[in-house]
Amino acid sequence: MQQSINGKSAAVDSSTLLAAHRKAVLRSAERSYAADPKKMLIKSSEQLQDRKQCGQACLDITRVSNDVPTITNLQGSYVNPPPSSNPTIATLTWNESNVFSRSIIVLDNSLADVTSTALTTLLPGYAVVTYQNTHPYGSYYVTITVSSGNASASAVITFSVSCFLGRVELQTRDGLLAAEKVVLGTEMLQPDGSYSKVVQVKKTTVTAQSANKDSRLFADDTEKLAVTSWHKVRFSDELVETKADEHPRLHEITHDYPFDVFHFQLEKFAHKILVSDTGIVSESFIPINPSE
């Protein structure tokens, strides 16, 4: 799936990403203060009340500052995914509570802050990000931060390209079906024996010109699984999903250009895709969503 889907950051770890986001948030706050000191976030309502002429803002902040804000179930979806579209347009939705204000930070695949060049729409529980990627397979990271005035909470989502090679057979209600033959409404078998319908199908053609490290293919020993580097998978005897290019039980394979890869969005973020008779469980669509 995802698209989301990178150059240098193909192996970015969570601590590095978190540190980069913190720096970006601090820079954003500094820019806001430079533009208008009265709008700078204050650590407590008491501090804000000490400022003269704050008016209704003091009352508004006081009313919510003692509540703990929450942001959960952050999900994202491409309106037009890479690499066929650049800039890409992605929508994000989430649940929030006790929120007085919200902000958004966009980092590119080198973890540079590109928020100022990404066109964004930010509303309660909804955002749109239009991002001009430097490479058609480049990943980028979006952080949504919500604040009650006295406390804040954040959630991060990664957009990257992670897909199945078209020949890979997937377990559906009607038996094994090649990824290239999956259509809207196809019901994917889940680890618990239930089924989940496919609600979005995307095909990407990888050419010699568009290929980069994130469009590399990785397979298991049987090569019944073949996915791009960002695709997260786990074997039946594993508890945690791992990116294909970091998984010790997968190896890189080559394929003649051009070739097609496919990614799917199922009914719910947590739903999975089972690969052939390999016992491999794979993510669907968006790989990183720590807020759910």
DAQUIUR-V465936 format. One line per field, one symbol per residue. phi: phi as a letter, one per 30 degrees, with the letter a starting at -180 (. if undefined). Layout:
BEGIN
phi: ???
END
This chain:
BEGIN
phi: .eefi.cdcebdcddddddddddddddddddddddaedcddcdbddddddddidhdeddddddcdddcdbbbhdbbaddbddddbadcbbcbbacbbhccabbbbccddciddcedccdbcbbeiabbbcbcddbecddbbbccccbcjcbbbbbcbccbcbbcdeddccdbdcjdbdedcdbejecddcedjdbbddcabbcbcccddcdaddcdcbbdddidcbbddddcbbddccccdbeedcddccbdbcbdddbcbbbbccdbeddcbcchcdiccbdbicdbaddd
END
